Amino acid sequence: MKIYHNPRCRKSRETLQIIQDAGIEVEIVKYLEDAPTEAELKDVLRKLGIPADKLLRKGEAIFKENYKGKNLSEDEWIKAMVENPKLIERPIVVKGDEAVLGRPPQNVEELF
């Protein structure tokens, strides 16, 4: 199991705690420090079953200042998230060929 994690985010910390409390070994990816590649992000989106624009944090200043109101293609949104990982909704938990967003944190239990 892998979690794309931001330690400063309460939902991300809660999701990680649920995984650890279940005794499941998890790889922690601090995606703000180690941003996913375009290929990794495309794979995560496929596993989540959502388009790129549904993974955007539209409340972030960087979104409001640079992307609000823009109609970008799937690849353009992915590139924007790779270049600005703060735009990526968190946490994302991946297990095999499945993934969930930890919003709410209990969503992770679907992967157990």
Phi, psi and omega per residue, in radians:
M1 nan 2.517 -3.118
K2 -2.310 2.412 3.063
I3 -2.121 2.245 2.986
Y4 -1.514 1.899 -2.820
H5 -2.140 2.471 2.971
N6 -2.124 1.874 -3.068
P7 -1.053 -0.318 3.140
R8 -1.480 -0.139 -3.093
C9 -1.679 2.197 -3.112
R10 -1.076 -0.780 -3.134
K11 -1.095 -0.650 3.124
S12 -1.174 -0.764 3.113
R13 -1.119 -0.719 3.133
E14 -1.119 -0.729 3.126
T15 -1.104 -0.793 3.114
L16 -1.064 -0.696 -3.140
Q17 -1.115 -0.694 3.103
I18 -1.062 -0.760 3.127
I19 -1.102 -0.834 -3.112
Q20 -1.151 -0.674 3.115
D21 -1.112 -0.485 3.106
A22 -1.405 -0.052 3.116
G23 1.312 0.391 -3.101
I24 -1.654 2.310 3.081
E25 -1.255 2.326 -3.071
V26 -2.383 2.416 3.025
E27 -1.570 2.191 -3.117
I28 -1.739 2.120 3.096
V29 -1.935 1.939 3.069
K30 -1.429 1.518 -2.937
Y31 -1.145 -0.316 3.078
L32 -1.290 -0.490 3.105
E33 -1.587 -0.598 -3.068
D34 -2.223 1.336 -3.036
A35 -1.084 2.484 3.088
P36 -1.179 2.677 3.048
T37 -1.355 2.972 3.081
E38 -1.045 -0.723 -3.138
A39 -1.120 -0.746 3.119
E40 -1.103 -0.751 -3.121
L41 -1.165 -0.690 3.067
K42 -1.060 -0.709 3.123
D43 -1.133 -0.756 3.116
V44 -1.093 -0.774 3.121
L45 -1.069 -0.701 3.105
R46 -1.081 -0.763 -3.136
K47 -1.182 -0.603 3.086
L48 -1.290 -0.462 -3.118
G49 1.296 0.565 -3.135
I50 -2.294 2.719 3.048
P51 -1.339 2.820 -3.067
A52 -0.994 -0.675 -3.083
D53 -1.173 -0.268 3.087
K54 -1.469 -0.137 3.140
L55 -1.775 0.058 -3.096
L56 -1.443 2.454 2.993
R57 -1.573 1.623 -3.023
K58 -1.324 -0.143 3.095
G59 -1.521 -0.195 -3.127
E60 -1.199 2.479 3.131
A61 -0.980 -0.713 -3.112
I62 -1.084 -0.582 3.082
F63 -1.211 -0.881 -3.094
K64 -1.045 -0.692 -3.083
E65 -1.339 -0.578 -2.989
N66 -2.021 -0.367 -2.976
Y67 -2.248 -0.279 -3.079
K68 -0.993 2.292 3.114
G69 1.444 -0.074 -3.140
K70 -1.535 2.538 3.131
N71 -1.940 1.505 -3.095
L72 -1.620 2.760 3.073
S73 -1.310 2.942 3.102
E74 -0.955 -0.862 -3.132
D75 -1.118 -0.627 3.122
E76 -1.180 -0.692 3.090
W77 -1.133 -0.733 3.134
I78 -1.074 -0.803 3.117
K79 -1.051 -0.718 3.121
A80 -1.071 -0.708 3.141
M81 -1.230 -0.628 3.099
V82 -1.155 -0.732 -3.138
E83 -1.291 -0.465 -3.096
N84 -2.337 1.328 -3.032
P85 -1.049 -0.279 3.057
K86 -1.073 -0.363 3.137
L87 -1.302 -0.248 -3.067
I88 -1.431 2.186 3.068
E89 -1.079 2.576 -3.079
R90 -2.414 2.840 -0.243
P91 -1.437 2.754 3.025
I92 -1.985 2.284 3.115
V93 -2.066 2.262 -3.101
V94 -2.088 2.343 3.026
K95 -2.412 1.965 -3.126
G96 1.045 -2.117 -3.096
D97 -1.756 0.297 -3.136
E98 -2.158 2.700 3.082
A99 -2.644 2.669 3.064
V100 -2.428 2.727 2.963
L101 -1.595 2.359 -3.140
G102 -1.454 0.881 3.092
R103 -2.351 1.641 0.069
P104 -1.366 2.866 -3.092
P105 -0.956 -0.535 -3.113
Q106 -1.123 -0.265 3.092
N107 -0.975 -0.517 -3.090
V108 -1.073 -0.451 -3.118
E109 -1.110 -0.331 3.080
E110 -1.098 -0.409 -3.091
L111 -1.594 -0.090 -3.085
F112 -1.346 nan nan
